[in-house]
Amino acid sequence: MIGHFPYTGGRFGGQLMERRRIVRVLAMSGAGLWTQQRFRAAPLLQAQDASRPELLPLFPLDLVLLPHTNLPLHIFEPRYKEMIGDCLRNGWEFGMLAVHDQSVTAFGCTASITKVLERFPDGRMNIIVRGQRRFEISELNDQKSYLRGTPEFFDDDPAELPSSDLLERSMALYSRLKELAKIETQVIQDVPRSTDTQLSYRLIAGVPGELTWLQHLLELRSERKRLELVADYLEELIEEFESAPNKQRAPSQRIAAVTFSSRGLRPSRPSRGSLP
């Protein structure tokens, strides 16, 4: 396995800042369309299930895509316009890998293109993707304009299931957070149910979090441990929200900073706290 590898994309800082801004803008425009149409996404997803390349196209980005999470993306770099075009023509998934401190983690999540929201004359696209399968990259290939890799897929330990008490606590915390906060990126997510598989990912979908902590969730193979972490995290967010604006408290270093506004919670720039 290759662990982490350096990112050599060029003009890195400017591209990441632009992507971050575009993702935030798209979150709301995508949310409106999602509410109206639910994208009629089945044909694209079925096509992608039917054809999977041996080499997985890779898209490094300064965020963590988790399974069962819907994410709006603006595709504007030439190599990624080519990559998304290849995926659409062939019905492929692509792999998203988190970039941190100018290196790319080898663990990621595949993304299925569920909807092309808009195409521009210069080839740019606004799309919605959905997190699917987790993988670890064992080998890299740079024969195309975009990076590709050999994935080794993995799943959870079937013996590591959460208790009924933990499921109940997690759902109650999620419901409480929804009562207290308006988090824009949650609007385009599915409504979680206690009977869902990998409930932890569904509860945290669209909730702001520190990158290395989310990466830790991605790599964990125990749903029980993952759901415990998510429940504790939601509890901290609720405490942060209930303490604002009258009580000023520094947020925990292992979660994203949270600010209060008349519209509810919104994420500030993620911290660099350590894993729990």
C-alpha positions in Angstrom: 0.0 0.0 0.0 1.2 3.5 -0.7 -0.1 5.4 2.4 0.0 9.1 1.3 1.5 10.5 -1.9 2.4 14.1 -2.8 0.0 16.1 -4.8 1.6 17.7 -7.9 -1.4 19.3 -9.5 0.1 22.8 -10.0 -1.4 26.1 -8.9 -2.7 24.0 -6.0 -3.6 26.8 -3.5 -5.6 28.8 -5.9 -7.5 25.8 -7.3 -8.4 24.6 -3.8 -9.7 28.0 -2.8 -11.8 28.3 -5.9 -13.2 24.8 -5.5 -14.0 25.5 -1.9 -15.9 28.6 -2.9 -17.8 26.8 -5.7 -18.8 23.9 -3.6 -20.4 26.3 -1.1 -22.3 28.1 -3.8 -23.4 24.9 -5.4 -24.7 23.5 -2.2 -27.6 25.8 -2.2 -28.3 25.8 -5.9 -28.1 22.0 -5.9 -30.4 21.9 -2.9 -33.2 23.7 -4.6 -33.1 21.4 -7.6 -32.8 18.4 -5.4 -36.0 19.3 -3.5 -37.9 19.9 -6.7 -36.9 16.8 -8.7 -34.8 14.4 -6.6 -32.8 14.3 -9.9 -34.4 11.1 -11.3 -31.0 9.6 -10.7 -31.6 5.9 -11.2 -30.6 5.6 -14.9 -27.1 7.1 -14.3 -26.6 5.0 -11.2 -27.6 1.8 -12.9 -25.3 2.6 -15.8 -22.4 3.1 -13.5 -23.1 -0.2 -11.7 -22.9 -2.0 -15.0 -19.4 -0.9 -16.0 -16.4 -0.5 -13.6 -12.9 0.2 -14.9 -9.9 -1.8 -13.6 -8.1 1.6 -13.1 -10.2 4.0 -11.0 -10.2 7.7 -12.1 -9.1 9.8 -9.2 -10.1 13.3 -8.1 -8.1 14.7 -5.2 -9.9 17.5 -3.4 -9.6 19.2 0.0 -12.7 17.4 1.5 -13.7 13.9 2.5 -16.5 12.2 0.6 -18.3 9.7 2.8 -20.6 6.8 1.6 -24.3 7.8 1.2 -23.4 11.5 1.0 -24.6 13.8 -1.8 -22.1 16.4 -3.0 -22.3 19.2 -5.6 -19.2 19.8 -7.6 -18.2 22.3 -10.3 -15.9 20.8 -12.8 -13.6 23.4 -14.5 -10.1 22.1 -14.9 -9.4 20.5 -18.3 -8.1 17.2 -17.0 -11.2 16.8 -14.8 -13.5 17.8 -17.6 -12.0 15.0 -19.5 -12.3 12.6 -16.5 -16.0 13.4 -15.9 -16.6 13.1 -19.7 -15.0 9.6 -19.6 -17.1 8.6 -16.6 -20.4 9.8 -18.2 -19.7 8.1 -21.5 -18.6 4.8 -20.0 -20.9 4.7 -16.9 -17.9 4.8 -14.5 -17.6 5.9 -10.9 -14.5 7.9 -10.0 -12.6 8.0 -6.7 -12.4 11.0 -4.4 -9.3 11.3 -2.3 -8.8 13.9 0.5 -5.9 16.3 0.1 -4.2 17.4 3.4 -0.9 19.3 3.8 -0.1 19.0 0.1 -0.4 15.2 0.2 -3.2 12.9 -0.9 -4.4 10.0 1.3 -4.6 6.5 -0.3 -8.0 5.9 1.3 -11.1 7.3 -0.5 -14.7 6.8 -1.6 -16.1 6.3 -5.0 -18.5 8.8 -6.4 -21.4 8.1 -8.7 -22.6 11.0 -10.9 -26.3 11.2 -10.1 -27.1 14.4 -12.1 -25.5 16.8 -14.5 -27.1 20.1 -13.3 -25.6 22.3 -16.0 -23.2 22.3 -18.9 -21.3 25.3 -20.1 -20.0 26.1 -23.7 -16.4 25.8 -22.5 -17.0 22.3 -21.2 -17.4 23.2 -17.5 -20.1 21.3 -15.6 -22.1 21.5 -12.4 -22.8 18.0 -11.2 -24.1 16.1 -8.1 -22.3 13.0 -7.0 -23.1 10.4 -4.3 -20.6 8.6 -2.2 -20.6 4.8 -2.7 -17.7 2.4 -2.0 -14.6 2.8 0.2 -11.3 1.8 -1.2 -7.5 2.0 -0.7 -5.2 2.7 -3.7 -2.4 0.2 -4.1 -0.9 1.5 -7.3 -1.0 4.8 -9.3 -1.1 5.3 -13.0 -0.4 8.7 -14.7 -0.8 7.7 -18.4 -3.8 10.0 -18.9 -4.2 13.7 -18.1 -5.9 12.8 -14.8 -4.6 10.4 -12.2 -5.9 6.8 -12.0 -5.2 4.0 -9.5 -5.8 0.4 -8.7 -8.4 0.2 -5.9 -8.8 -2.4 -3.2 -12.3 -2.1 -1.9 -13.2 -2.8 1.8 -16.3 -2.9 3.9 -17.2 -3.0 7.6 -16.6 -5.8 10.1 -20.0 -7.5 10.2 -19.5 -8.3 13.9 -19.2 -4.7 14.9 -22.8 -3.7 15.0 -24.2 -0.9 17.2 -26.6 -1.6 20.1 -30.2 -0.5 20.0 -29.5 2.1 22.7 -26.8 3.6 20.6 -29.1 3.7 17.5 -31.8 5.4 19.6 -29.4 7.9 21.1 -27.9 8.8 17.7 -31.3 9.4 16.0 -32.4 11.5 19.0 -29.3 13.7 18.7 -29.7 14.1 15.0 -33.3 15.1 15.4 -32.3 17.7 18.1 -29.6 19.1 15.8 -32.1 19.5 13.0 -34.4 21.4 15.4 -31.7 23.8 16.5 -29.7 24.4 13.3 -30.0 25.1 9.6 -27.0 23.5 7.9 -27.2 24.3 4.2 -25.4 21.2 2.9 -27.8 18.9 4.8 -30.7 20.0 2.6 -29.6 17.7 -0.3 -29.0 14.6 1.9 -31.4 11.7 2.3 -33.4 11.5 5.5 -31.7 8.9 7.8 -33.7 6.1 9.4 -32.5 3.9 12.3 -32.8 0.8 10.2 -30.4 2.1 7.5 -27.1 0.4 7.0 -24.0 2.5 7.9 -26.3 4.9 9.8 -23.2 6.8 11.0 -22.4 8.1 7.5 -26.0 9.0 6.8 -26.2 11.0 10.1 -23.0 13.0 9.4 -23.8 13.6 5.7 -23.6 17.3 5.1 -22.6 18.2 8.6 -19.4 20.3 8.8 -16.4 18.5 10.3 -12.7 18.7 10.5 -11.0 16.9 7.6 -8.8 14.5 9.4 -11.6 13.5 11.7 -13.9 12.8 8.7 -11.0 10.8 7.1 -10.8 8.8 10.3 -14.5 8.0 10.0 -14.1 7.0 6.4 -11.3 4.5 7.2 -13.0 2.9 10.3 -14.4 -0.5 9.7 -16.6 -0.7 12.8 -20.0 0.8 12.5 -20.4 0.6 16.3 -17.2 2.7 16.9 -18.1 5.0 14.1 -21.6 5.7 15.3 -20.2 6.3 18.9 -17.9 9.0 17.4 -20.7 10.5 15.4 -23.1 10.6 18.3 -20.5 12.3 20.5 -19.8 14.8 17.7 -23.5 15.7 17.3 -23.8 16.1 21.0 -20.9 18.6 21.0 -22.4 20.5 18.1 -25.7 20.7 20.0 -23.9 22.0 23.1 -22.1 24.6 20.9 -25.3 25.8 19.4 -27.2 25.9 22.7 -24.4 27.9 24.3 -24.5 30.6 21.5 -24.7 33.5 21.3 -24.9 34.5 25.0 -22.2 32.1 26.2 -18.9 32.3 24.4 -17.0 29.0 24.3 -14.0 27.8 22.3 -15.1 24.9 20.2 -13.4 21.5 20.7 -10.3 21.1 18.6 -11.4 17.8 17.2 -14.5 19.3 15.6 -15.1 22.1 13.1 -15.5 25.6 14.5 -19.1 26.6 14.7 -20.5 30.1 14.5 -24.0 31.4 15.3 -26.0 33.5 12.9 -29.7 34.3 12.5 -29.8 31.4 9.9 -28.4 28.9 12.3 -25.1 27.0 12.3 -22.6 27.4 9.6 -19.1 26.0 9.4 -16.1 28.2 9.7 -12.7 27.2 8.2 -11.9 23.7 9.6 -9.4 23.5 12.4 -6.4 21.1 12.4 -7.2 19.3 15.6 -5.9 15.8 16.3 -8.0 12.6 16.0 -9.8 11.5 19.2 
